Amino acid sequence: MRPLIAHVVGIACAVSLTSVLPILPLYVVDAGYPRSFVGVMNLVHNVTQLLARPVGGALTDAYGPRRLAPLGALGYALSDLLVLVPHPGTLLASRVSLGLGMGALWPPLLSTVADSGRSLGVFNAVTQLPMVLAPPLGGYLYRSVGPWAFAVLALPALLAVPLAGSLPDVRTSREKVSPLEVLKRSLEVDRELFRASLPAFATAAVQPTIESFVPLLLKKLGADPAQIGLVLAIRNAVAVTLQAPCGWLADRYSPTVLAALGCVLAALGVLVLPFVESVPVAVVLLCVGGVGYSLAQPSSLKLVAEVSGERRGLGMGWWGSIMSLGRLTGSLPGLLADVSLSAVFYISGAIPLASVLPLLRRPR
């Protein structure tokens, strides 16, 4: 029963997030803010969750998932509701709320389902499915009711708050731990945990290029906006739906080798794109990269669960934080887009490729 609750809570919060992603930039620009302010909001969100996830993992180990996950779901709901007041302070506060919500939600949920690579793969696939299906819902609601769409889209996360309180009261220790001690424990991370999280960092690093610059490349190849959206939906569907079988593979075979293979495929899916001259070939390459993402993510989670031992919540927190760091790192090549669009793809693709050798190197 507890994995089912974790799945439902994760799906509900993912719907509240992913349905808002395509309409929030439109709302902010329509409110009179420059496009650069959207970038500032994204930066605030990513930095906040990067810092919050390890703390959320340590809190999970100390106090159990059921005490923390409801706060995470509430953070998701507030992030949607705060944008209804189009003031710079509330808009930035909404991104802080989202980052804190991610830090409080995902370590408890991942810790709850981290019994095997297959269960982690299924969880990732199910909770990332809204990434494919929810954005059209957000666009439809925004077109129909305007900014009130944000209030409607906050409802799934709000409804998940009491459900998250039904998660199991599982802790690594029953001893009383002070908040200061929890904060200290959140900073405890060893080399093997970083190595296990490296595939998540590497495959997350190509995401900003896929989300922001693949549409520009496809437009250059003659695709219209509807076709571009379809191509990205196909790629995301591959990246999401294959995670369950890839998690099963991680249980049967070496998760390290599978994660390394995933990094290679993710790199190829980006590195070769500048040489493509047709949309169908671009679709094939993006799907190859999607397969790489599907291999790397559950395999990396399996490795983290193995090296974390009893401190599983902390391990999952650091995994998410390192993945967020990958997204931040992967955003930097975009600064060269006005100089050379091809360079953005080359540099982004080099990141997962460079991660293969450190991942395969045997620990001393």
Buried (B, 14 or more C-beta within 10 A) or exposed (E): EBBEBBBBBBBBBBBBBBBBEBBBBEBBEEBEBEEEBBEBBBBBBBBBBBBBBBBBBBBBBBBBBBBBBBBBBBBBBBBBBBBBEBEEEBBBBBBBBBBBBBBBBBBBBBBBBBEBBBBBBBBBBBBBBBBBBBBEBBBEBBEEEEBEBBBBBBBBBBBBBEBBBBBBEBBBEEEEBEEEEBEEBBEEBEEBBBBBBBBBBBBBBBBBBBBBBBBEBBEEBEBEEEBBBBBBBBBBBBBBBBBBBBBBBBBEEBBBBBBBBBBBBBBBBBBBBBEBEEBEBBBEBBBBBBBBBBBBBBBBBBBBBBBBEEBBBBBBBBBBBBBBBBBBBBBBBBEBBEEEBBEBBBBBBBBBBEBBEEBBEEEE
